[in-house]
Amino acid sequence: MNKNLHKVLFAAGLLMLLVLSGCRSKNFITVEKQSFVKEGRPYHYIGANYWYGALLGMKDGDRERLKKELDELQAHGVTNLRIMAAAEGGAQDYTVRTTLQPTQGQFNEEFLIGLDYLLVEMQKRNMDAVLYLTNNWEWSGGLAQYLEWNGYGPLPNPNIAPNTWPELMAYTANFHSCTPCKKALLTQIRHVVKRTNTLSGKKYINDPTIMAWQIANEPRIWNPENEKNFTEWIAEVVSEIKSLDPNHLVSTGSEGMAGSNDDLQAYVRTHQNPQIDYLTMHIWPKNWGWYSAENEEKTIKNAIDNTLSYITQHTEVAQNLAKPIVLEEFGFPREKEQIDPAASVELRNRYYNAVFSALKASVAASKPFAALNFWGYGGIGQNSHPTGKWEVGSDYTADPPQEPQGLNSVFSTDKSTLELIKDTNKSLGNLP
């Protein structure tokens, strides 16, 4: 072949590869200048936590309910769902019973078929998924389940007497120094990330419906002495995910300062890793003592003030680390913490509106606070038990099994809250 012709063909081929690569990259959500970019445009959203979505998508789940709920979310401009992509164990009360890994090393294919179905239905509606790969908390097995599997004694479920929350926290802190536990979790992560969707035939790593992989729901450092182990573990998992999947974003799922020994600088140190694409924060006014049902009018102001301060602090961290940040969990109860769906959501709406206003102000000022996911969407689920306790066979709602069902759930009947979400998404350009 003529040398000049060879050079021309080589250059043409290289150009074609670059063009195809550029086109492909536009299919995935990326981070540019502290912002998310989707299809060439800035991406901001009021999304939802919908952790149980894959469970509805299972063959013996409730696919009709799933489709109805996705349609309702889409109608309100909700384009982003944060979803449980893995759960472990499932043998205890107050925990998710249908899991990906019932016993260590054995995987439940039906769970992932449910995730396959969910992703296909989300793709039809141009929705994006943030998939978290384990949990810091016992309600879906999580890190504590690996410790039980690897000789640390029974998991001390704090919902079952005489176990306590401090016992669970001290127990779970052992995970970051448990080599076989970390190895087993990586096996689960590989099992999910390397999957090919059985319904679409598309590899997960090539599916733009997935916005991001998330290491865990609310991973915590636990104590200052554990920061080194925690940071090394985060780095190991992020590196593994990136090696398997160069297309998708990766985040940790951290609460922020609340998951970092209440030390903002510890949060900074554990998130400086350049392979962590964006930051997360969670805010729980009731759980953190900012709000009390006994004095709602006074403490709603306190809750809002503390929430806005927390957002500002973490937005400044994101600015300094040059990464976008998502408030991917926040919840607020109904009047007097009632679980009756008919109870007033006036205070919740006031709280939501303050958070939504903070996001809109950040977007208008081109600051890195870029998006949020409320906790959570209960859709048409019914919280039928009079005490709110979740039982096997109960509907899934946004509230996980260890919490009163209906406490923080936004149901389809919460029209005023859904309209507030819709209006805000419209202002962010997610609805015409």
C-alpha positions in Angstrom: 0.0 0.0 0.0 1.2 3.5 -0.8 2.7 5.1 2.3 0.7 8.3 1.8 -2.5 6.5 1.3 -1.8 4.5 4.5 -1.3 7.7 6.4 -4.5 9.1 5.1 -6.5 6.0 6.0 -4.9 5.9 9.4 -5.7 9.5 10.1 -9.3 9.0 8.9 -9.7 6.0 11.1 -8.3 7.9 14.1 -10.7 10.7 13.4 -13.6 8.3 13.2 -12.6 6.8 16.5 -12.5 10.2 18.1 -15.9 11.2 16.7 -17.5 7.9 17.9 -15.9 8.3 21.3 -17.2 11.9 21.5 -20.7 10.7 20.5 -20.6 7.9 23.0 -19.6 10.2 25.9 -22.6 12.4 25.3 -24.8 9.4 26.1 -23.5 9.3 29.7 -23.9 11.9 32.4 -20.6 13.6 33.0 -19.1 16.1 35.3 -17.7 19.4 33.9 -16.7 22.4 35.9 -18.5 21.4 39.1 -21.7 20.6 37.1 -23.5 17.5 35.8 -23.9 17.4 32.0 -26.5 15.3 30.2 -26.8 15.3 26.5 -24.7 18.4 26.3 -26.7 20.4 28.8 -26.4 21.2 32.5 -28.3 18.6 34.5 -30.2 19.6 37.7 -33.0 17.7 39.3 -35.5 17.1 42.1 -35.2 13.4 42.2 -36.5 10.7 44.6 -35.2 7.9 46.7 -36.9 4.8 45.4 -34.8 2.1 47.0 -37.4 -0.7 46.5 -37.7 -0.3 42.8 -35.8 -3.4 41.8 -38.0 -5.4 44.2 -41.1 -4.3 42.4 -39.4 -5.2 39.1 -38.9 -8.9 40.1 -41.1 -11.5 38.3 -43.0 -12.0 41.6 -42.8 -8.3 42.6 -45.4 -5.8 41.4 -44.6 -4.7 37.9 -47.9 -3.0 37.3 -47.4 -0.9 40.5 -43.9 -0.1 39.3 -45.0 1.2 35.9 -47.8 3.3 37.5 -45.3 4.9 39.9 -42.7 5.6 37.3 -45.4 7.3 35.2 -46.4 9.5 38.1 -42.8 10.4 38.8 -42.3 11.3 35.2 -45.4 13.4 35.2 -43.9 15.5 38.0 -40.6 15.9 36.3 -38.7 13.4 38.5 -35.9 12.2 36.2 -33.5 10.7 38.8 -34.0 7.8 41.2 -31.7 6.5 43.9 -32.1 2.8 44.1 -30.8 -0.2 46.1 -28.9 -2.4 43.7 -27.8 -5.0 46.3 -28.9 -6.3 49.7 -27.5 -9.0 51.9 -28.8 -11.6 54.3 -32.5 -11.0 54.7 -33.1 -13.4 57.6 -33.9 -11.0 60.4 -37.1 -9.1 61.4 -37.0 -5.4 60.5 -34.8 -6.1 57.4 -35.4 -6.4 53.7 -36.2 -10.1 53.1 -35.5 -10.5 49.4 -31.8 -9.9 48.8 -29.2 -10.2 46.2 -26.9 -12.2 48.4 -28.8 -14.4 50.8 -25.7 -16.1 52.0 -22.1 -15.1 51.3 -21.0 -16.0 47.8 -24.5 -17.1 46.6 -26.5 -14.6 44.4 -30.2 -14.4 43.8 -30.7 -14.0 40.0 -34.3 -13.0 40.5 -33.3 -9.9 42.4 -31.1 -8.7 39.5 -33.9 -9.5 37.0 -35.9 -7.0 38.9 -33.2 -4.5 38.5 -33.0 -5.3 34.8 -36.7 -4.7 34.4 -36.6 -1.4 36.4 -33.7 -0.1 34.2 -35.6 -0.9 31.0 -38.7 0.9 32.2 -36.7 3.9 33.4 -35.0 4.1 30.0 -38.4 4.3 28.3 -39.1 7.4 30.4 -35.6 9.0 30.0 -34.9 8.6 33.7 -31.5 8.2 35.4 -30.5 5.7 38.2 -28.0 6.1 41.0 -27.4 2.6 42.2 -25.9 1.9 45.6 -24.1 -1.3 46.1 -24.4 -2.0 49.8 -25.6 -0.3 53.0 -24.0 1.0 56.2 -27.2 0.0 58.0 -28.7 -3.3 58.9 -32.1 -2.8 57.3 -30.8 -4.4 54.0 -28.0 -6.5 55.6 -25.1 -4.3 54.6 -21.7 -4.1 56.0 -22.7 -5.7 59.3 -24.0 -8.8 57.5 -20.5 -9.4 56.1 -19.1 -9.3 59.6 -21.6 -11.9 60.8 -20.7 -14.1 57.8 -17.0 -13.8 58.7 -16.9 -14.8 62.3 -17.6 -11.6 64.3 -20.7 -13.0 66.0 -24.4 -12.4 65.5 -25.4 -9.1 63.9 -26.8 -7.0 66.8 -30.0 -5.7 65.2 -30.9 -2.7 67.3 -34.6 -3.1 66.6 -34.6 -6.5 68.4 -34.0 -6.3 72.2 -31.6 -6.3 74.0 -29.5 -5.0 71.1 -28.8 -1.2 71.0 -27.8 1.3 68.3 -24.4 1.9 69.9 -23.7 -1.9 69.8 -24.5 -2.0 66.1 -22.3 1.0 65.4 -19.4 -0.4 67.3 -19.9 -3.8 65.5 -20.1 -2.2 62.0 -16.9 -0.2 62.6 -15.0 -3.5 62.3 -15.8 -3.8 58.6 -13.1 -1.6 57.4 -10.3 -3.8 58.9 -12.0 -7.1 58.0 -10.1 -8.3 54.9 -12.5 -11.2 54.0 -15.5 -8.9 54.5 -14.1 -6.4 52.1 -13.2 -9.1 49.6 -16.7 -10.5 49.7 -18.2 -7.1 49.1 -16.0 -6.6 46.1 -17.2 -9.9 44.7 -20.8 -8.6 45.0 -19.9 -5.3 43.4 -18.3 -7.1 40.4 -21.3 -9.3 40.1 -23.6 -6.3 39.7 -21.3 -3.9 37.7 -20.3 -6.6 35.1 -23.9 -7.7 34.5 -25.6 -7.8 31.2 -29.3 -6.9 31.3 -31.3 -10.0 30.5 -34.1 -8.0 29.0 -32.3 -5.4 26.9 -29.1 -7.4 26.2 -27.1 -4.3 27.2 -24.2 -4.5 29.5 -24.7 -2.3 32.6 -21.4 -0.6 31.9 -22.8 0.5 28.5 -26.2 1.6 29.8 -26.6 5.4 30.0 -29.8 4.9 32.1 -27.3 4.5 35.0 -26.0 7.8 36.1 -23.7 6.6 38.8 -22.5 3.7 41.0 -22.5 4.4 44.7 -20.3 2.5 47.1 -22.9 2.3 49.9 -25.8 4.0 51.5 -24.3 6.2 54.2 -20.8 4.7 54.8 -19.4 6.1 58.0 -15.9 6.6 59.4 -17.3 5.7 62.9 -14.3 7.0 64.9 -11.1 9.1 64.3 -8.9 6.0 64.7 -10.8 4.3 61.8 -10.3 7.2 59.3 -7.2 5.6 57.7 -8.9 2.2 57.2 -12.1 3.9 55.9 -10.2 6.1 53.4 -8.2 3.1 52.1 -11.3 1.1 51.7 -13.1 3.9 49.8 -10.1 4.2 47.5 -10.0 0.5 46.9 -13.7 0.2 46.0 -13.7 3.3 43.8 -10.6 2.1 41.9 -12.3 -1.3 41.4 -15.5 0.2 40.0 -13.6 2.6 37.7 -11.5 -0.3 36.4 -14.7 -2.3 35.5 -16.7 0.7 34.2 -15.0 3.8 32.7 -18.4 5.2 31.5 -20.3 6.0 34.7 -19.8 8.4 37.6 -18.9 7.1 41.1 -19.8 8.6 44.5 -19.6 7.3 48.0 -23.1 7.9 49.4 -21.8 9.7 52.4 -24.0 11.8 54.7 -21.3 14.4 54.8 -20.1 15.7 58.1 -22.7 13.6 59.9 -21.0 10.5 58.6 -17.5 11.8 59.3 -17.5 12.0 63.1 -19.1 15.4 62.8 -15.8 16.6 61.5 -16.1 18.5 58.2 -12.3 18.3 57.5 -12.5 14.5 57.9 -15.2 14.5 55.2 -12.8 16.6 53.0 -9.9 14.2 53.6 -11.9 11.1 52.7 -13.3 12.7 49.5 -10.2 14.3 47.9 -9.7 11.2 45.8 -9.9 12.3 42.2 -11.8 9.1 41.2 -14.7 10.2 43.3 -16.7 12.2 40.7 -19.1 14.1 42.9 -20.0 14.6 46.6 -23.1 13.7 48.5 -24.8 14.9 51.7 -27.8 13.7 53.7 -29.9 15.7 56.2 -32.4 14.3 58.8 -33.8 17.0 61.0 -35.9 14.7 63.2 -33.2 12.1 63.7 -30.6 14.7 64.4 -32.7 16.5 67.0 -33.3 19.7 65.0 -37.1 19.1 65.0 -39.5 17.8 67.6 -43.2 16.9 67.2 -43.8 18.3 70.7 -43.0 21.9 69.6 -43.4 21.9 65.8 -43.7 25.7 65.1 -40.5 26.5 67.0 -38.5 23.6 65.8 -39.5 23.8 62.1 -37.6 27.1 62.0 -34.6 25.5 63.7 -34.7 22.6 61.3 -34.7 24.9 58.3 -32.0 27.1 59.6 -29.7 24.1 60.4 -30.5 22.5 57.1 -29.5 25.6 55.1 -26.3 26.0 57.2 -25.4 22.3 56.5 -26.0 22.8 52.8 -23.9 25.9 52.7 -21.0 24.2 54.6 -20.9 21.3 52.2 -21.4 23.4 49.1 -18.2 25.3 50.2 -16.4 21.9 50.5 -17.6 21.0 47.0 -16.4 24.4 45.7 -12.9 23.8 47.1 -12.7 20.2 45.8 -14.1 21.4 42.4 -16.9 18.8 42.4 -20.7 19.0 42.2 -22.6 17.9 45.3 -26.1 16.3 45.7 -28.4 16.4 48.7 -29.4 12.9 48.0 -31.4 12.2 51.2 -33.6 14.4 53.3 -36.9 13.7 54.9 -39.5 15.3 57.1 -42.5 13.7 58.9 -46.1 14.6 58.7 -47.8 16.6 61.4 -47.0 15.3 64.9 -45.1 12.5 63.2 -48.3 10.7 62.3 -48.1 7.8 59.8 -51.7 8.3 58.5 -51.4 9.4 54.9 -54.3 11.8 55.6 -52.3 13.7 58.2 -51.2 17.2 57.3 -48.0 17.8 55.3 -48.1 21.6 55.7 -44.9 21.6 57.7 -43.2 19.1 55.4 -44.1 21.3 52.4 -42.6 24.3 54.2 -39.4 22.4 54.8 -39.3 21.0 51.3 -39.8 24.5 49.8 -36.9 25.9 51.8 -34.6 23.1 50.5 -35.9 23.5 46.9 -35.3 27.3 47.1 -31.7 26.7 48.2 -31.1 24.5 45.2 -32.6 27.0 42.8 -30.5 29.8 44.3 -27.4 27.6 43.9 -28.2 26.8 40.3 -28.8 30.4 39.5 -25.4 31.3 41.0 -23.6 28.5 39.2 -22.6 26.9 42.5 -21.8 23.2 42.9 -25.0 22.3 44.9 -26.5 20.8 41.8 -29.4 18.4 42.6 -31.3 16.6 45.3 -33.3 13.4 46.0 -36.1 13.6 48.6 -36.7 10.6 50.9 -38.7 9.2 49.7 -41.4 8.2 47.2 -44.0 5.7 48.5 -46.3 6.0 45.5 -49.4 3.9 45.8 -48.0 1.7 48.6 -50.2 1.1 51.6 -48.9 1.3 55.2 -51.6 -0.9 56.6 -50.2 -1.9 60.0 -51.7 0.3 62.7 -48.3 0.8 64.4 -46.5 1.3 61.1 -44.5 -1.9 61.4 -43.4 -3.5 58.2 -44.3 -7.2 57.9 -43.5 -9.8 55.3 -46.1 -9.3 52.6 -46.6 -5.6 53.3 -46.3 -3.0 50.6 -42.9 -1.4 50.3 -42.9 2.3 50.9 -40.1 4.8 51.1 -39.6 4.1 54.8 -37.3 1.1 55.2 -38.4 -1.9 57.3 -36.9 -0.7 60.6 -38.8 2.6 60.5 -42.6 3.3 60.9 -44.1 3.0 57.5 -45.5 6.3 56.2 -43.3 8.5 58.5 -41.3 10.2 55.7 -43.1 8.7 52.7 -44.5 10.9 49.9 -47.5 9.0 48.7 -49.5 9.5 45.5 -52.2 11.1 47.6 -49.8 13.9 48.8 -50.9 16.1 45.9 -49.6 19.4 47.4 -46.1 18.0 47.9 -46.1 16.4 44.4 -47.2 19.8 42.9 -44.3 21.5 44.7 -41.9 19.0 43.3 -43.4 19.4 39.8 -43.2 23.2 39.9 -39.6 23.1 41.0 -38.6 20.6 38.3 -40.4 22.8 35.8 -38.2 25.8 37.0 -35.1 23.5 36.5 -36.1 22.7 32.9 -37.2 19.1 33.5 -40.7 19.8 32.3 -42.1 22.0 29.5 
